Structure formats: structure tokens, C-alpha cells
């Protein structure tokens, strides 16, 4: 049996960042995919994740894992496909390091991605955002942090990976509040902040207590960097609390990306310029941003108002006599 731990370590610490030049965000995303996979495999085989072997990571297990993502974790097809890309990349890496894994790797790499649909993006309206931001108890340290995280994630339209890895030094609060973000493909963007957002961030920095060597802006109760799952728990907690005051939230699944979508829709409605929205969100391809046009009804209503409908003769409908209708019946 071949231990998997040394190979996944080499893949994440050497292959991705050093040989392929992958960004920190890509490495973190891949690491999270394998965290989910190994936790799933651990339960399937009844062993600790560190005791898993390469022989156990076969096509049958991967198929079960992908089904688990969609059914148990309620992940979408695009997320399922993204996890599969990470697994296939690791399988290709193993072909050159563990020759006995060659056939197993080819079977895994033959798993096809699922075709995706393009549904309308899910977002929150202004009243729902307001209720969510007011949910944290700002008389406590954790509440101050949670309000600042939620506010910044929404106002800047950050990806969750961008938010949790954001260093404190990326903030500029004087004289004009702004934040510098490094997104996908190492593309940097500088975003101005509302004074309300900056105020929440100042309050958090005043009470922020970290472990030595921690540069991240947001930390957990132990003073360590906030994780993706930690922020997802924060959102779930406050979304449930906000739903008591804003009932429409009860039927919505609030996630970090839903906050990003909500920011995008707000920016589109304010600027009416999809190019500006793409720059704000850090999209490399403006076609990615155009999906928000399908959600925003503003332009469609303007188009409807600009088109002259065809003139149709109304005509008259003659109601048949009840007695004659009865006589005509078979």
C-alpha cells in the first residue's frame, strides 16, 4: 500500500506553486478540494485521513465523492466539475511519480465533467442585505468582526478566497478608504470603500487580537486566520438570525458568492455599465459579467417600452344562444 500523504504534500507544495507557478488562491482551492475528498474517503474506509493509500483513491471512490458533493453538500455542477479538475491534475502528477498508479490514473482522468446549465445568479435585495448586516451583535468582539467581514465581502464583491487571505496591509483607511485585492490570475484591483464599510473595519482593527506572525485581516477566536468554512459558518449563523426580521431570507441559501452576486447587481443597476462591473469584480473576461444582465430587468423594461406593439383590431365576441347551442349538441 502506498501512503498518499507524501504525494499530496509534494503536489500542493512543489508541483503547483513552484513548477506550475499557481497562485495562492489556486493552491488553496485545490487543498480544500482534497480536504473534502480525504474526509469523505476516511469515512468510507474507517481510517484516519493520514492513513489513506493511493490504491484506495480509485475511480469508484471518486464517483461516489462527486455524487456526495451534489447530494449531501448541495454543491452545483460547476463546483463538482472544479473539484474533479483538481483530482485529475493530481492523478496526472502521480503518473510520473508512481508508475504503478498509471492505469488507475487513466480511469480517473476519463471521468467526464457534467454539462452545466446557466441559471440566473442568486442574489439578495437591499432589504435582505440590510437585515444580514444588522444581524451581528456589535457589542461583542466576534460581532464586530462578523459585521466587518460581511460588510466588506458585500461592498467590495470579494470572492471568499480573497476575503480570508486579505492582509491587514491591503487596507488604506486615510484619507480615502480603499482596499487592494489580489484575485484570480494574480490580477490586482484597488477598490474604494463606503465610509460605513471603513467605519466597521476601523472598529474591528481596534479589537483585533492575533497570534504572532498572522498578517491576515480577519482571524478567528484563537487569533488564527479565518478559514473559508469558518466564514461560511458566520454567514449561515447571521442569515438564520436575520431571517426572523426579514422572512424572505428563510427561503434563500446565503453564501459568500451570493454576497458577491448581490454587489454585482447593485453596481450594474447604479452604473448601467457591465464593463465597470467586470473591473470591480476582477473578471478577466467580460462575458463572465454579462450573466448579470440576464438578472437585471431594467434594460429589458426599457426595451419593452421602446418597442411599439402591433395594433390589433379588438373585434367582438358573439355569445351563442344557449337554446341553439343545446340543439346543436350531438
N, C-alpha and C positions, 0 to 999 in steps of 0.2 A: 504494500500500500504506500502510495506517495503522498506525503503531507502537503497540504495546499498552502499553508501559511507562508512558507518562504517564497513561493512563486507569486502569490498575490502581492506580497510586500515588494518584491523586485519590480513587478508590473506597475504598481502605483508610485513607487519612489524613484525608479530609474527609467523604465520604458516610457511612461507618459511625460514626465516633466523634463528629463534630460535628453532622451533620444528623439522624441517627437515634438518637444517644445510645447506641450499642452499647458494651458493656463491653470491657475489655481482653481478657478471655478470648474473647469473640466475635470480636474483631478478629484475635487470634492464631490462632484456629481457621480463620477464613476465609483468612488469609495462608498457613497451612500447606496448605490445600486447593489454592490457586493455585500454591504451590511445587511440589506434586506434578504438577499439570496442566501447568505450563510445562516442567518437566523431561521429562515424557512427550512433549510436543509438540516439544521441542528434539531429541529422539532421532528422532522421526518425520520431521522435515523436515531434519535435519542442519545446524541453525543454532544459534547461541547463544541462550539464553532471552531476552536483551535485544534480539535482532534479530527476534523473532516479531512478526507483524502480526495485526490483528483479523480480517482476511479468512481467515487460516489456522485460527482458532478457530471451526470450523463444527460442525454437528450430527454429521457423520460422525466428526470427531476426538473430540468429547465422548463419543459412544457407545463408541468404541474405548477411551477413557480409563476409562470406567466398567467396561467388561469387564476392563481391565487391573487395576483395583483389586481385583476379586473373584478373578481367576485368578492373577495374578502376586504381588500383595501379600497375598492371602488375607484381604482385608477382608470383613466381614459385610455383609449387605444394608443394615442401618441406617447403617453408616459410608458405604456407597456413596450412600445417599439424602442423607446430610448433606452430602457433597461436592457433590452435584447442586444442593442448595438454595443453596449459596454461588455456584455458577456461574450459576444462574438469577437470583440477585439482582444479580450483576454485569451480566448481559445486559440486565435491566430498566433498570439505571443507564445503560447505553450508548445505549438507545433515545432518551434525551433529550439526549445529548451528541454522538452520531454518527448523524444521520438515515439515512445510507446503510446502517447496520447493522440497521435495523428488521426487515426480513424474516428476516435471519439470526438475530436475537434471538428472534423469534416461533417459529422452528423449534426453537431450543434450549429455550425455555420450554415447548414442547409435549412434551418428553421426559417420560414418566410415571415416577414413582417406583415401585420394585418393592414388591410386597406383602411384608411381613415376617412371619416366624413368631416365636413367643415361646418359644425353647428354655430349658431350665434354665440358670441362670447357672453359669459355670465358676468354680471356687474351689479353693483349696489347703487341705489339712487341717493340723492343728497340727504334725505331724512334718515336713511339707513346708515350712511356713513356717520352722520351726526350722533346717532344713538350708539354706534360702536365706539366712537372716540370718547364719549361721555361715560362709558361703562367702567373703566378702571377707577379704583379708589385712589385719588391723588394725595390722600393724607398718609399713604404708606410708600416706602421706597420702591417696592415692586410695582405699585400702581403708577408711580411717576415714570418708571422705566417703560411699563407697558403702553402708557399713553404716548410717550415719545416714540416708541417703536412703531406703533400703529399709525401715528400721525405722519412720520417720515416715510414709511412704506407707501402710504396713500399719496401724500403730497408730491413725492419725487417719482412715483411709479416704479419703485425698485423691485427687482427680482429678489426672491428670498435669499439667494446666494450672495447677492450684492449687499443686502442689509446686514446679514450676520457676520460678514467678513469686513465690514466697513471700519477702517481705523479711525480713532479719535482725531488724528491729524487731518483727516479729509474734510473736517468741518471748518468753516470760516463764519464766525458769528458777528464780527465787527469789521468795517462799518455796515457792510451789506451782507446779510446771511446767505450762505450758499454751501453746497456740498459737491465734492468732486468724487465721481463714481467711476470705477473701472469695471466695465461689463464684459460681455462675450467678445472673444477675439482680441482681448486687451484694449478694446476701444474705450477711451476716456471721454467723459462728458461732465461739464460743470453746470449745475442747476441752481437757480436762485430759490430761496425758501420764503414762504409766507412768514410774517413776523410772529404769527401764532405758533407755527411749527418751531421756529427758532426759540420762542419762549419755553416751549415744552422741553426742547433739547437742553437749554441752559439749566432748567430745573433738574434734569436727570444728571448732567455733568456735576452739579453741585453735591449730589449724594452718591455718585458712582464710586464704588469701592471694589478694587480689583486685586487679583493675585499678582505678584511680581512678574514682569515680563509680558503681561497681557496688554496688547495695543488696541484690541477691538473696542469699538464704542459701546456695544451692548454686551453685558455679561449677566450670568445667572446669579442665584443667591449665594453660590460659593465663590463668586468673583472670577469665574472662568468664562471663556467666550460662549455666548449664546449659540445654540445649535439650531439647525433647520427644524427638527422635531420639537425643540423647546419653543420656538416661535409659533409653530403650528398649534401647540397646546395653549399658548397665550391667546391666540385668535379664537380658538374654539371656546375657551372659558368666557371671554368677554362677549362673543357673539351670542352665547346662550343667555348671558345676563341682559344684553341689550334687547333680546327678543321679547322680554317681559314688557318693555316700554314701546317697542316697535314690532308688532306681531308679524309683519311681513318677513322679518329676518328668520323666523322659525322654519320657513319652507325653503330657505336658501342655504347652500353649503358655502360658508365663508372661508376662503383660503388666502394665502399671501398673493397668489396670482389674480384672484378676484379683486383685491385692492388695486393691483396694477391695472387691470382692465377698467376699473372704475375711474382711475386717474386719467387713462387714455380717452375715455368717453367724455369726461369733463373738459379735457384740453381740446378735443375736437369740436365740441359744442361752443367753446369760448373763442377758438381761433378760426374755425372753419377751414383749416389748412392741414391736410394729412401729412405734409412734409414736416411741419413743425412738430407734430405728434411723434413722428418717426425719430426726429432728433432728440426729443425729450426722453423717449423710451430707450434710445440706443439701438434702434433696429438698423441692421446693415442693408436690408432690402425693403424698400418702401411697400412692396407687395404684401409684406407681413403686416404692415399697418393698415392696409386697405380693408381688412376684415372688419374694422370698427365702423366703416362706412355702412356696412350692412345692418349694423345695430342701430345707428343714429337715424331716426326718422325725419330729421329736419330737412335734408336735401330732397328726400322723396316727397315730402309735403309741398315743398316749393315747386318741384317738377310737376306735381299733380295740379297745382294752382295755375301753372303757366300754360298748361295744355287746355285747349278749348275742346270740350266734349262734343261729340256729334249730336246734331239736332235731330231728334226723332219725333215723328208725329205720334201724339198720345193715343188717338183713336178712342172708340167707345166699345165697351163690352156689353153685349145684349144678353141679359139673363133669360134663359129659356123658360117658357111657361111650364109649371110643374105638371099640369094635366097632360100636355103634349109630350113631355119627356117620359111620363109614365106609359103612354100609349106606344111610344117608340121602343120601349124596352122589350127585349125578346121574351 
